[in-house]
């Protein structure tokens, strides 16, 4: 090991870094790649003596014969993690780089108020600096560039750099670069950011680059012969509401286009599904739910969402959720069974049971929810918590008079959530808020109490699926008024 890159990097660490690196790696990997973490700890423990490869192997795999290729793979993977650790350590010392990264993060998360406040703070700090070398001006440039982008005032020349003839985009490689920029702008323009832009600029904004490209492509013979480019153009026109074809027709076009690899199909699908889901979450327009469902159905039929022959559980859950959101209950029931065999075997039953319980809760078959969830325990804490919450809601629907029993069960579930050490506080918070409001629902009886509860439900964040709580509180309020 002495001459291996991995050992050389470990030797270069300070004593403090050798203490922090295994802890950092553990935080990054959690319970994954245990042998990689064990290799890391073995190397740290043997420092400064370089261990022999065979000794390392037998400590990692005491019952297996030495496999040099496997050990090399393990050391290469750990080397990559050490390099990432070094990069992060260096980044922590560079205040200017951290400032730019923070500003970029606020920009990408579409937080205009925080972006502007932070930018003003950094501008004041820059003005106070007396030593202004290359690093200063590079940072100043990066801040100015981000501020300009955020104000959506890009201007790009489409002429080829250094061209004297003014010929536009003679090759697709250069155009692909513009398409990358184009998609960034398209996302800014159509993916639920128009409201933020109005707040910043006071007016509607349009992408100069996008408009020029859309006009340029059909007018340029070299580009008009590129099917993939024409497809991207049609997709963007569709997302902008300027296309003459419907989403279903575009999907047919994609299917009929020769030469598209599965990764190309997936890239197109990701763009379209992200736009529709984000638009659905922002506007609530059922059109986007319908289109998202269509996209999922097309993607599964086209067979490019499967991983090693299995449908990722997130896609299965999202497909059922979209069916329920569009009130296509027959489809939801059919897909629950039809796609169940495509789930990975070790996760199949848990994912199916929880999705099935959610479906029956949506169609108000609460006795079936109790029948599905009551006798089982799910392996993942987040799913078990969601299932227990559904179960308590179903019990409330079936017998709302069992207040003391429900309160006791809510208390037990609250204790269970708080004791999950492998869940972050951020992941626990929506569940705990939901239980707290559920408890208030059980205890509230007067109109005044229920008015306060409804207001709390509407303003509490984070909160998973608040609609059920609002409906039950409103029903109880109307009963209190009538009585």
Secondary structure, DSSP 8 states (H G I E B T S, - for coil): -TTSHHHHHHHHS-HHHHHHHHHHHHHHHTTS-HHHHHHHHHHHHHTTS---HHHHHHHH-TTS---HHHHHHHHHHHHHHHHHHHHHHHHHH-HHHHHHHHHHHHHHTT-HHHHHHHHHHHHHHHHH-----HHHHHHHHHHHHHHHHHTT------B-TT-SS--B--SHHHHHHHHHHHHHHHHHHHSS-HHHHHHHHSS----HHHHHHHHHHHH-HHHHT-HHHHHHHHHHHHHTT--SS-HHHHHHHHHH-TT--HHHHHHHHHHHHHHHHHHHHHH--HHHHHHHHHHHHHHHHHT-SEETTEE-HHHHHHHHHHHHHTT-HHHHHHHHHHTGGGS-HHHHHHHHHHHHHHHHHHTT-HHHHHHHHTT---SSHHHHHHHHHHHHHHHHHH-TT-HHHHHHHHHHHHHHHHT-TTS-HHHHHHHHHHHHHHHHHHH--SHHHHHHHHHHHHH-SS-S-THHHHHHHHHHHHHHHH-
